[in-house]
Amino acid sequence: MLTTEVKQQLEFLEKELVDEINQYGQLMTAPAGTTLLHEGQYVKVIPLVLKGLVKVYISGEDKELLLYYIKAKESCVMSFSAGRENSPSRIYAICEEETTLLTLPVEQVNKWVNKYPSFINLLYNQFNLRYLDLIDTIDQLIFKSLDIRLYNHLKELSRLKKEKLLKVRHLQLANELGSAREVISRMLKKLEREGKITQHKDGIEVF
């Protein structure tokens, strides 16, 4: 059963659809670091983030590359695509912080796409958001130097988490940007000399 608070978050959907989500959907809360989806996994449920933050990335040859974050009232279109086609996932999804999710069975999602305009609009909006995210990622990779990419990444993570002091390790940043820990450490020192960040023993303060 959905709580009153969750139903209020879904007010942009038709009442009949919310009733069906109440019947078929399941609420779950996952702690930071929880892997929600890994490469090669078949998707059985589509997640809708209600609270928290999920990062989506690809991995290959001992490196990772962050694709985008999923915030409240957003979903993962790549999960939707894999679930709809019954094909293995090509991405990983991990909770960046404690996250509350509403999981929707793929078979029901396929029915709702054909039945409810508001659900179709939700998915179209998600495809548009993710498309813009990926365009930004490509732009960063091709046209921005690593120190600028790193600073932009820290600024965005600070904005999303609403924290000035980020408790993030150099290795994590290296993985997310497809680099090496030693290189990221040098770039952080450069950003610190430029007055853009301050490194503390318990995290990185972003200005």
C-alpha positions as CSV (number, residue, x, y, z in Angstrom):
1,M,0.0,0.0,0.0
2,L,1.3,3.5,-0.9
3,T,1.5,6.1,1.8
4,T,-0.5,9.3,1.6
5,E,2.8,11.2,1.0
6,V,3.8,8.9,-1.9
7,K,0.3,9.4,-3.5
8,Q,0.8,13.1,-3.2
9,Q,4.1,12.8,-5.1
10,L,2.2,11.0,-7.9
11,E,-0.5,13.5,-8.3
12,F,0.7,14.4,-11.8
13,L,-0.5,10.9,-12.9
14,E,-4.2,9.9,-13.5
15,K,-6.0,8.7,-10.4
16,E,-6.8,5.4,-12.1
17,L,-3.0,4.9,-12.8
18,V,-2.1,5.7,-9.2
19,D,-4.7,3.1,-8.1
20,E,-3.0,0.5,-10.2
21,I,0.4,1.6,-9.0
22,N,-0.9,1.2,-5.5
23,Q,-1.9,-2.4,-6.4
24,Y,1.2,-3.5,-8.3
25,G,4.1,-1.2,-7.1
26,Q,6.3,-1.8,-4.2
27,L,8.1,0.7,-2.0
28,M,11.7,0.1,-0.9
29,T,14.4,2.0,0.9
30,A,18.0,1.2,0.0
31,P,21.1,2.5,1.9
32,A,23.9,4.4,0.1
33,G,26.1,2.0,-1.9
34,T,23.3,-0.4,-2.8
35,T,23.6,-1.8,-6.3
36,L,20.1,-1.7,-7.9
37,L,21.2,-3.0,-11.3
38,H,24.3,-4.4,-12.8
39,E,25.5,-5.0,-16.4
40,G,24.0,-8.2,-17.8
41,Q,21.1,-8.3,-15.4
42,Y,17.6,-8.7,-16.9
43,V,15.3,-6.0,-15.7
44,K,12.1,-7.1,-14.0
45,V,11.0,-3.9,-12.3
46,I,11.4,-0.2,-13.3
47,P,12.5,2.1,-10.5
48,L,10.9,5.5,-9.8
49,V,13.0,7.5,-7.4
50,L,10.9,9.2,-4.7
51,K,13.7,10.4,-2.5
52,G,17.5,10.3,-2.7
53,L,19.9,9.9,-5.5
54,V,21.0,7.1,-7.9
55,K,24.0,7.2,-10.2
56,V,24.1,5.3,-13.5
57,Y,27.3,4.4,-15.1
58,I,29.0,2.0,-17.6
59,S,32.1,0.0,-17.0
60,G,34.7,-1.6,-19.2
61,E,38.4,-2.4,-19.2
62,D,38.8,-1.7,-15.4
63,K,37.3,1.8,-15.9
64,E,33.9,3.4,-15.2
65,L,32.2,6.3,-16.7
66,L,29.3,8.2,-15.0
67,L,26.4,8.7,-17.4
68,Y,23.9,10.6,-15.2
69,Y,22.1,10.8,-11.9
70,I,18.5,9.9,-11.2
71,K,16.8,12.3,-8.8
72,A,13.4,12.4,-7.1
73,K,10.4,11.9,-9.5
74,E,12.8,10.5,-12.1
75,S,13.3,7.0,-13.5
76,C,16.0,5.2,-15.5
77,V,15.0,5.0,-19.2
78,M,17.8,2.6,-19.9
79,S,16.2,0.2,-17.4
80,F,12.9,0.8,-19.1
81,S,14.3,0.1,-22.5
82,A,16.1,-3.1,-21.4
83,G,12.9,-4.3,-19.6
84,R,10.6,-3.6,-22.5
85,E,12.9,-5.4,-24.9
86,N,13.7,-8.2,-22.4
87,S,17.4,-7.6,-23.1
88,P,20.3,-7.6,-20.5
89,S,21.2,-4.3,-18.9
90,R,24.2,-2.4,-20.2
91,I,24.5,-0.1,-17.2
92,Y,25.0,-0.2,-13.5
93,A,22.8,1.7,-11.0
94,I,24.0,2.4,-7.5
95,C,22.4,4.5,-4.7
96,E,24.6,7.6,-4.1
97,E,22.8,8.1,-0.8
98,E,19.9,6.5,1.0
99,T,17.1,6.3,-1.5
100,T,13.4,5.5,-1.5
101,L,12.2,3.9,-4.6
102,L,8.9,2.8,-6.1
103,T,9.5,-0.3,-8.2
104,L,7.0,-1.0,-11.0
105,P,6.8,-4.5,-12.6
106,V,7.8,-4.4,-16.3
107,E,4.7,-6.2,-17.5
108,Q,2.5,-3.6,-15.9
109,V,4.6,-0.7,-17.2
110,N,4.2,-2.1,-20.7
111,K,0.4,-2.0,-20.3
112,W,0.4,1.5,-18.7
113,V,2.4,2.9,-21.7
114,N,-0.5,2.0,-23.9
115,K,-3.2,3.0,-21.5
116,Y,-2.3,6.2,-19.7
117,P,-1.2,9.5,-21.4
118,S,0.4,10.8,-18.2
119,F,2.6,7.8,-18.0
120,I,3.7,8.2,-21.6
121,N,4.5,11.8,-20.9
122,L,6.6,10.8,-17.8
123,L,8.7,8.5,-20.0
124,Y,9.1,11.0,-22.8
125,N,10.3,13.5,-20.2
126,Q,12.8,11.0,-18.9
127,F,14.1,10.2,-22.3
128,N,14.6,14.0,-22.9
129,L,16.4,14.5,-19.6
130,R,18.7,11.5,-20.2
131,Y,19.4,12.6,-23.7
132,L,20.5,16.0,-22.5
133,D,22.5,14.4,-19.7
134,L,24.4,12.2,-22.3
135,I,25.0,15.2,-24.6
136,D,26.5,17.0,-21.7
137,T,28.7,14.0,-20.8
138,I,29.9,13.9,-24.4
139,D,30.6,17.6,-24.4
140,Q,32.6,17.3,-21.2
141,L,34.6,14.4,-22.5
142,I,35.5,15.9,-25.8
143,F,35.8,19.6,-25.2
144,K,36.7,20.0,-21.5
145,S,40.0,19.4,-19.8
146,L,40.0,16.9,-16.9
147,D,40.4,19.6,-14.2
148,I,37.3,21.4,-15.5
149,R,35.4,18.1,-15.8
150,L,36.3,17.3,-12.2
151,Y,35.3,20.7,-10.9
152,N,32.0,20.6,-12.8
153,H,31.4,17.1,-11.5
154,L,32.0,18.2,-7.9
155,K,29.8,21.2,-8.3
156,E,26.9,19.1,-9.7
157,L,27.3,16.5,-7.0
158,S,27.3,19.2,-4.3
159,R,24.1,20.7,-5.8
160,L,22.3,17.3,-6.1
161,K,23.2,16.2,-2.6
162,K,22.7,19.8,-1.1
163,E,26.1,19.5,0.6
164,K,29.2,21.8,0.4
165,L,31.4,19.2,2.0
166,L,31.4,16.0,-0.1
167,K,32.5,12.8,1.6
168,V,33.9,11.3,-1.6
169,R,37.1,9.4,-2.2
170,H,39.6,10.1,-4.9
171,L,39.2,6.6,-6.2
172,Q,35.4,7.1,-6.5
173,L,35.9,10.3,-8.5
174,A,38.5,8.6,-10.7
175,N,36.0,5.8,-11.5
176,E,33.1,8.2,-12.2
177,L,35.3,10.3,-14.6
178,G,37.0,7.3,-16.3
179,S,40.5,8.4,-15.0
180,A,43.1,7.1,-12.5
181,R,43.2,7.9,-8.8
182,E,46.7,9.4,-9.0
183,V,45.6,11.8,-11.8
184,I,42.5,12.8,-9.9
185,S,44.6,13.5,-6.8
186,R,46.8,15.9,-8.9
187,M,43.8,17.6,-10.3
188,L,42.3,18.1,-6.9
189,K,45.5,19.7,-5.7
190,K,45.4,22.0,-8.8
191,L,41.8,23.0,-8.0
192,E,42.8,23.6,-4.4
193,R,45.6,25.9,-5.4
194,E,43.1,27.8,-7.6
195,G,40.8,28.3,-4.6
196,K,37.9,26.3,-6.1
197,I,37.9,23.6,-3.4
198,T,39.4,22.8,0.0
199,Q,40.4,19.2,0.9
200,H,39.7,18.2,4.5
201,K,40.4,14.8,6.1
202,D,36.6,14.1,6.1
203,G,35.8,15.3,2.6
204,I,36.1,17.9,-0.2
205,E,34.6,21.4,0.3
206,V,33.4,22.9,-3.0
207,F,33.2,26.7,-3.7
